[in-house]
Amino acid sequence: MRLLLMGPPGAGKGTQAQIVAGLLGVPHISTGDIFRANVSQGTPLGREAKRYMDAGEYVPDDVTNAMVRDRLGQQDCTPGFLLDGYPRTLDQVTQLEGMLADLGCNLDRVLELTVDIDEVVGRLVKRAADQGRSDDTEEVIRRRLEVYAEQTAPLIENYAQRGIMAEVDGMGSVDEVTDRLRACLGI
Ligand code: ADP
């Protein structure tokens, strides 16, 4: 199963992606997690990414695409994968198509978690307090939601036209949302 999970910041993508990837037995590939790991290790990629992340902007496509190409080429992705937080721009959609074509495979499903925006801001402010993420201040959160609406929401239309897209209600408890995702995927 090759799956994409989308949704605005704070929709609970990361939490659900980890659970669903575990159920499917495929790697959970989160571009945000990979960037954060590079930031904390102080790699050149991390130093470059941090400037954008701290401002709530997307890391440039060429940097992100190269990183995902490298990750999808690793052996554990052969049986499938769950992508979380990528693609987020139309350029990334096109680049991902190229990577999948090179690997001789296709995306099976794209799921979008939908949420209430006030609920999302509340969740992110709480996460900032719990985890101390430097991109979870209220100002940066608002910018990330704007960037999502501008750049990433149009991708939904693109995948919807291909008939592989489904929306899943992201409101409620973690278990409730997981149950909806499982029902949608038939697992
Ligand atoms: P969120 O979904 O809450 O924004 P993520 O952990 O997915 O959190 O991403 C954190 C930050 O990492 C983003 O704001 C952005 O700067 C960067 N990032 C993650 N994925 C991508 C991507 N596909 N393209 C560009 N930047 C990305």
py3Dmol code that shows the C-alpha trace and the ligand (Angstrom):
import py3Dmol

protein = """\
ATOM      1  CA  MET A   1       0.000   0.000   0.000  1.00  0.00           C
ATOM      2  CA  ARG A   2       1.374   3.395  -1.026  1.00  0.00           C
ATOM      3  CA  LEU A   3      -0.506   6.013   0.883  1.00  0.00           C
ATOM      4  CA  LEU A   4      -0.459   9.749   1.340  1.00  0.00           C
ATOM      5  CA  LEU A   5      -1.878  11.471   4.407  1.00  0.00           C
ATOM      6  CA  MET A   6      -2.680  15.159   4.096  1.00  0.00           C
ATOM      7  CA  GLY A   7      -4.222  17.777   6.339  1.00  0.00           C
ATOM      8  CA  PRO A   8      -3.511  21.204   7.813  1.00  0.00           C
ATOM      9  CA  PRO A   9      -0.935  21.681  10.579  1.00  0.00           C
ATOM     10  CA  GLY A  10      -2.429  20.378  13.818  1.00  0.00           C
ATOM     11  CA  ALA A  11      -4.843  17.970  12.111  1.00  0.00           C
ATOM     12  CA  GLY A  12      -3.198  15.060  13.907  1.00  0.00           C
ATOM     13  CA  LYS A  13      -1.506  13.748  10.762  1.00  0.00           C
ATOM     14  CA  GLY A  14       1.700  12.714  12.507  1.00  0.00           C
ATOM     15  CA  THR A  15      -0.093  10.752  15.233  1.00  0.00           C
ATOM     16  CA  GLN A  16      -2.441   8.988  12.830  1.00  0.00           C
ATOM     17  CA  ALA A  17       0.287   8.383  10.234  1.00  0.00           C
ATOM     18  CA  GLN A  18       2.388   6.546  12.785  1.00  0.00           C
ATOM     19  CA  ILE A  19      -0.542   4.357  13.869  1.00  0.00           C
ATOM     20  CA  VAL A  20      -1.743   3.569  10.341  1.00  0.00           C
ATOM     21  CA  ALA A  21       1.778   2.857   9.061  1.00  0.00           C
ATOM     22  CA  GLY A  22       2.168   0.419  11.962  1.00  0.00           C
ATOM     23  CA  LEU A  23      -1.116  -1.307  11.068  1.00  0.00           C
ATOM     24  CA  LEU A  24      -0.064  -1.581   7.426  1.00  0.00           C
ATOM     25  CA  GLY A  25       3.505  -2.615   8.260  1.00  0.00           C
ATOM     26  CA  VAL A  26       5.029   0.068   6.029  1.00  0.00           C
ATOM     27  CA  PRO A  27       7.473   2.870   6.921  1.00  0.00           C
ATOM     28  CA  HIS A  28       6.048   6.197   8.068  1.00  0.00           C
ATOM     29  CA  ILE A  29       7.872   8.914   6.144  1.00  0.00           C
ATOM     30  CA  SER A  30       7.348  12.368   7.630  1.00  0.00           C
ATOM     31  CA  THR A  31       9.271  15.157   5.919  1.00  0.00           C
ATOM     32  CA  GLY A  32       8.772  17.322   9.042  1.00  0.00           C
ATOM     33  CA  ASP A  33      10.338  14.571  11.228  1.00  0.00           C
ATOM     34  CA  ILE A  34      13.272  14.142   8.825  1.00  0.00           C
ATOM     35  CA  PHE A  35      13.874  17.898   8.798  1.00  0.00           C
ATOM     36  CA  ARG A  36      13.676  18.066  12.609  1.00  0.00           C
ATOM     37  CA  ALA A  37      16.127  15.154  12.962  1.00  0.00           C
ATOM     38  CA  ASN A  38      18.553  17.017  10.683  1.00  0.00           C
ATOM     39  CA  VAL A  39      18.085  20.231  12.653  1.00  0.00           C
ATOM     40  CA  SER A  40      18.846  18.519  15.955  1.00  0.00           C
ATOM     41  CA  GLN A  41      21.906  16.772  14.455  1.00  0.00           C
ATOM     42  CA  GLY A  42      23.106  20.096  13.041  1.00  0.00           C
ATOM     43  CA  THR A  43      23.564  18.743   9.486  1.00  0.00           C
ATOM     44  CA  PRO A  44      23.878  21.164   6.519  1.00  0.00           C
ATOM     45  CA  LEU A  45      20.348  20.121   5.447  1.00  0.00           C
ATOM     46  CA  GLY A  46      19.101  20.888   8.967  1.00  0.00           C
ATOM     47  CA  ARG A  47      20.740  24.319   9.010  1.00  0.00           C
ATOM     48  CA  GLU A  48      19.135  25.169   5.673  1.00  0.00           C
ATOM     49  CA  ALA A  49      15.692  23.824   6.654  1.00  0.00           C
ATOM     50  CA  LYS A  50      15.587  25.544  10.054  1.00  0.00           C
ATOM     51  CA  ARG A  51      15.504  29.030   8.553  1.00  0.00           C
ATOM     52  CA  TYR A  52      12.258  28.212   6.739  1.00  0.00           C
ATOM     53  CA  MET A  53      10.660  26.086   9.437  1.00  0.00           C
ATOM     54  CA  ASP A  54      11.092  28.756  12.093  1.00  0.00           C
ATOM     55  CA  ALA A  55       9.281  31.247   9.836  1.00  0.00           C
ATOM     56  CA  GLY A  56       6.425  28.825   9.063  1.00  0.00           C
ATOM     57  CA  GLU A  57       7.438  28.726   5.383  1.00  0.00           C
ATOM     58  CA  TYR A  58       8.001  25.640   3.262  1.00  0.00           C
ATOM     59  CA  VAL A  59      11.543  24.432   2.747  1.00  0.00           C
ATOM     60  CA  PRO A  60      12.460  24.948  -0.954  1.00  0.00           C
ATOM     61  CA  ASP A  61      11.155  22.209  -3.257  1.00  0.00           C
ATOM     62  CA  ASP A  62      14.552  21.161  -4.617  1.00  0.00           C
ATOM     63  CA  VAL A  63      15.834  20.453  -1.088  1.00  0.00           C
ATOM     64  CA  THR A  64      12.687  18.580  -0.046  1.00  0.00           C
ATOM     65  CA  ASN A  65      12.349  16.596  -3.282  1.00  0.00           C
ATOM     66  CA  ALA A  66      15.952  15.375  -3.157  1.00  0.00           C
ATOM     67  CA  MET A  67      15.487  14.253   0.430  1.00  0.00           C
ATOM     68  CA  VAL A  68      12.294  12.296  -0.354  1.00  0.00           C
ATOM     69  CA  ARG A  69      13.799  10.718  -3.477  1.00  0.00           C
ATOM     70  CA  ASP A  70      16.638   9.421  -1.366  1.00  0.00           C
ATOM     71  CA  ARG A  71      14.260   8.068   1.304  1.00  0.00           C
ATOM     72  CA  LEU A  72      11.862   6.344  -1.118  1.00  0.00           C
ATOM     73  CA  GLY A  73      14.803   4.631  -2.793  1.00  0.00           C
ATOM     74  CA  GLN A  74      15.687   2.813   0.417  1.00  0.00           C
ATOM     75  CA  GLN A  75      14.908  -0.866   0.587  1.00  0.00           C
ATOM     76  CA  ASP A  76      12.271  -0.731   3.344  1.00  0.00           C
ATOM     77  CA  CYS A  77      10.007   1.284   1.007  1.00  0.00           C
ATOM     78  CA  THR A  78       9.749  -1.531  -1.548  1.00  0.00           C
ATOM     79  CA  PRO A  79       6.550  -3.076  -0.072  1.00  0.00           C
ATOM     80  CA  GLY A  80       4.925   0.335   0.413  1.00  0.00           C
ATOM     81  CA  PHE A  81       5.055   3.490   2.504  1.00  0.00           C
ATOM     82  CA  LEU A  82       2.942   6.137   4.148  1.00  0.00           C
ATOM     83  CA  LEU A  83       3.975   9.691   3.247  1.00  0.00           C
ATOM     84  CA  ASP A  84       3.089  12.336   5.834  1.00  0.00           C
ATOM     85  CA  GLY A  85       3.560  16.012   4.952  1.00  0.00           C
ATOM     86  CA  TYR A  86       4.739  15.436   1.390  1.00  0.00           C
ATOM     87  CA  PRO A  87       3.876  16.472  -1.293  1.00  0.00           C
ATOM     88  CA  ARG A  88       2.751  19.963  -0.267  1.00  0.00           C
ATOM     89  CA  THR A  89       3.230  21.891  -3.500  1.00  0.00           C
ATOM     90  CA  LEU A  90       2.329  21.181  -7.119  1.00  0.00           C
ATOM     91  CA  ASP A  91       6.027  20.914  -7.950  1.00  0.00           C
ATOM     92  CA  GLN A  92       6.363  18.228  -5.271  1.00  0.00           C
ATOM     93  CA  VAL A  93       3.363  16.360  -6.778  1.00  0.00           C
ATOM     94  CA  THR A  94       5.090  16.322 -10.159  1.00  0.00           C
ATOM     95  CA  GLN A  95       8.420  15.303  -8.688  1.00  0.00           C
ATOM     96  CA  LEU A  96       6.788  12.514  -6.682  1.00  0.00           C
ATOM     97  CA  GLU A  97       5.160  11.186  -9.864  1.00  0.00           C
ATOM     98  CA  GLY A  98       8.637  10.996 -11.411  1.00  0.00           C
ATOM     99  CA  MET A  99      10.068   9.168  -8.394  1.00  0.00           C
ATOM    100  CA  LEU A 100       7.211   6.652  -8.398  1.00  0.00           C
ATOM    101  CA  ALA A 101       7.547   6.118 -12.145  1.00  0.00           C
ATOM    102  CA  ASP A 102      11.276   5.423 -11.655  1.00  0.00           C
ATOM    103  CA  LEU A 103      10.389   2.920  -8.933  1.00  0.00           C
ATOM    104  CA  GLY A 104       7.684   1.381 -11.156  1.00  0.00           C
ATOM    105  CA  CYS A 105       4.771   2.061  -8.810  1.00  0.00           C
ATOM    106  CA  ASN A 106       1.824   4.366  -8.145  1.00  0.00           C
ATOM    107  CA  LEU A 107       0.041   5.986  -5.212  1.00  0.00           C
ATOM    108  CA  ASP A 108      -2.888   3.843  -4.092  1.00  0.00           C
ATOM    109  CA  ARG A 109      -4.744   6.274  -1.853  1.00  0.00           C
ATOM    110  CA  VAL A 110      -4.642   9.875  -0.652  1.00  0.00           C
ATOM    111  CA  LEU A 111      -6.483  10.705   2.563  1.00  0.00           C
ATOM    112  CA  GLU A 112      -7.057  14.199   3.916  1.00  0.00           C
ATOM    113  CA  LEU A 113      -7.836  14.789   7.573  1.00  0.00           C
ATOM    114  CA  THR A 114     -10.302  17.651   7.880  1.00  0.00           C
ATOM    115  CA  VAL A 115     -10.533  19.780  11.026  1.00  0.00           C
ATOM    116  CA  ASP A 116     -12.048  22.890  12.471  1.00  0.00           C
ATOM    117  CA  ILE A 117      -9.495  25.745  12.303  1.00  0.00           C
ATOM    118  CA  ASP A 118     -10.143  27.038  15.866  1.00  0.00           C
ATOM    119  CA  GLU A 119      -9.631  23.506  17.165  1.00  0.00           C
ATOM    120  CA  VAL A 120      -6.370  23.271  15.220  1.00  0.00           C
ATOM    121  CA  VAL A 121      -4.943  26.497  16.655  1.00  0.00           C
ATOM    122  CA  GLY A 122      -5.839  25.284  20.150  1.00  0.00           C
ATOM    123  CA  ARG A 123      -4.114  21.926  19.578  1.00  0.00           C
ATOM    124  CA  LEU A 124      -0.950  23.559  18.220  1.00  0.00           C
ATOM    125  CA  VAL A 125      -0.675  26.046  21.060  1.00  0.00           C
ATOM    126  CA  LYS A 126      -0.965  23.118  23.490  1.00  0.00           C
ATOM    127  CA  ARG A 127       1.673  21.137  21.574  1.00  0.00           C
ATOM    128  CA  ALA A 128       4.009  24.152  21.722  1.00  0.00           C
ATOM    129  CA  ALA A 129       3.706  24.105  25.499  1.00  0.00           C
ATOM    130  CA  ASP A 130       4.175  20.299  25.716  1.00  0.00           C
ATOM    131  CA  GLN A 131       7.004  19.802  23.208  1.00  0.00           C
ATOM    132  CA  GLY A 132       8.603  23.226  22.863  1.00  0.00           C
ATOM    133  CA  ARG A 133       8.619  23.173  19.047  1.00  0.00           C
ATOM    134  CA  SER A 134      10.106  26.478  17.848  1.00  0.00           C
ATOM    135  CA  ASP A 135       7.563  26.720  14.991  1.00  0.00           C
ATOM    136  CA  ASP A 136       4.521  26.450  17.269  1.00  0.00           C
ATOM    137  CA  THR A 137       4.158  30.099  18.346  1.00  0.00           C
ATOM    138  CA  GLU A 138       0.727  31.547  17.580  1.00  0.00           C
ATOM    139  CA  GLU A 139       2.066  33.858  14.859  1.00  0.00           C
ATOM    140  CA  VAL A 140       3.946  31.071  13.081  1.00  0.00           C
ATOM    141  CA  ILE A 141       0.966  28.713  13.464  1.00  0.00           C
ATOM    142  CA  ARG A 142      -1.252  31.244  11.687  1.00  0.00           C
ATOM    143  CA  ARG A 143       1.325  31.569   8.902  1.00  0.00           C
ATOM    144  CA  ARG A 144       1.556  27.763   8.517  1.00  0.00           C
ATOM    145  CA  LEU A 145      -2.237  27.516   8.193  1.00  0.00           C
ATOM    146  CA  GLU A 146      -2.187  30.254   5.531  1.00  0.00           C
ATOM    147  CA  VAL A 147       0.607  28.551   3.618  1.00  0.00           C
ATOM    148  CA  TYR A 148      -1.329  25.258   3.735  1.00  0.00           C
ATOM    149  CA  ALA A 149      -4.474  26.905   2.386  1.00  0.00           C
ATOM    150  CA  GLU A 150      -2.574  28.684  -0.390  1.00  0.00           C
ATOM    151  CA  GLN A 151      -0.181  25.996  -1.518  1.00  0.00           C
ATOM    152  CA  THR A 152      -1.379  22.608  -0.383  1.00  0.00           C
ATOM    153  CA  ALA A 153      -5.176  22.733  -0.586  1.00  0.00           C
ATOM    154  CA  PRO A 154      -5.034  22.910  -4.455  1.00  0.00           C
ATOM    155  CA  LEU A 155      -3.302  19.501  -4.451  1.00  0.00           C
ATOM    156  CA  ILE A 156      -6.472  17.950  -3.044  1.00  0.00           C
ATOM    157  CA  GLU A 157      -8.296  18.896  -6.227  1.00  0.00           C
ATOM    158  CA  ASN A 158      -5.554  17.294  -8.310  1.00  0.00           C
ATOM    159  CA  TYR A 159      -5.785  13.973  -6.441  1.00  0.00           C
ATOM    160  CA  ALA A 160      -9.599  14.122  -6.336  1.00  0.00           C
ATOM    161  CA  GLN A 161      -9.644  14.242 -10.135  1.00  0.00           C
ATOM    162  CA  ARG A 162      -7.673  11.003 -10.209  1.00  0.00           C
ATOM    163  CA  GLY A 163     -10.289   9.324  -8.012  1.00  0.00           C
ATOM    164  CA  ILE A 164      -7.840   8.230  -5.282  1.00  0.00           C
ATOM    165  CA  MET A 165      -8.724  10.949  -2.766  1.00  0.00           C
ATOM    166  CA  ALA A 166     -10.923  10.681   0.322  1.00  0.00           C
ATOM    167  CA  GLU A 167     -11.663  13.097   3.167  1.00  0.00           C
ATOM    168  CA  VAL A 168     -11.703  11.796   6.712  1.00  0.00           C
ATOM    169  CA  ASP A 169     -13.112  13.738   9.662  1.00  0.00           C
ATOM    170  CA  GLY A 170     -10.150  14.514  11.953  1.00  0.00           C
ATOM    171  CA  MET A 171     -12.235  15.748  14.897  1.00  0.00           C
ATOM    172  CA  GLY A 172     -12.700  13.586  17.981  1.00  0.00           C
ATOM    173  CA  SER A 173     -10.415  11.288  19.941  1.00  0.00           C
ATOM    174  CA  VAL A 174      -7.297   9.666  18.466  1.00  0.00           C
ATOM    175  CA  ASP A 175      -9.076   6.280  18.495  1.00  0.00           C
ATOM    176  CA  GLU A 176     -12.165   7.636  16.769  1.00  0.00           C
ATOM    177  CA  VAL A 177     -10.080   9.160  13.986  1.00  0.00           C
ATOM    178  CA  THR A 178      -8.004   5.966  13.620  1.00  0.00           C
ATOM    179  CA  ASP A 179     -11.231   3.945  13.301  1.00  0.00           C
ATOM    180  CA  ARG A 180     -12.438   6.242  10.509  1.00  0.00           C
ATOM    181  CA  LEU A 181      -9.136   5.921   8.667  1.00  0.00           C
ATOM    182  CA  ARG A 182      -9.237   2.132   9.013  1.00  0.00           C
ATOM    183  CA  ALA A 183     -12.784   1.992   7.708  1.00  0.00           C
ATOM    184  CA  CYS A 184     -11.803   4.136   4.757  1.00  0.00           C
ATOM    185  CA  LEU A 185      -8.820   1.908   3.956  1.00  0.00           C
ATOM    186  CA  GLY A 186     -10.645  -1.342   4.726  1.00  0.00           C
ATOM    187  CA  ILE A 187      -8.019  -2.491   7.276  1.00  0.00           C
TER     188      ILE A 187
END
"""
ligand_1 = """\
27
ADP
P 2.978 20.747 10.240
O 2.156 19.819 9.378
O 2.371 20.932 11.593
O 3.355 22.019 9.547
P 5.411 19.168 9.854
O 6.193 18.498 10.915
O 4.800 18.297 8.839
O 4.338 20.027 10.634
O 6.336 20.248 9.114
C 7.064 21.226 9.842
C 7.768 22.173 8.872
O 8.711 21.403 8.053
C 6.877 22.875 7.853
O 6.284 24.055 8.372
C 7.895 23.182 6.736
O 8.731 24.272 7.049
C 8.773 21.932 6.743
N 8.244 20.911 5.788
C 7.738 19.693 6.096
N 7.351 19.025 4.987
C 7.616 19.849 3.939
C 7.429 19.760 2.530
N 6.871 18.680 1.951
N 7.826 20.810 1.762
C 8.394 21.889 2.312
N 8.572 22.063 3.623
C 8.194 21.060 4.440
"""
view = py3Dmol.view(width=600, height=400)
view.addModel(protein, "pdb")
view.setStyle({"model": 0}, {"cartoon": {"style": "trace"}})
view.addModel(ligand_1, "xyz")
view.setStyle({"model": 1}, {"stick": {}})
view.zoomTo()
view.show()
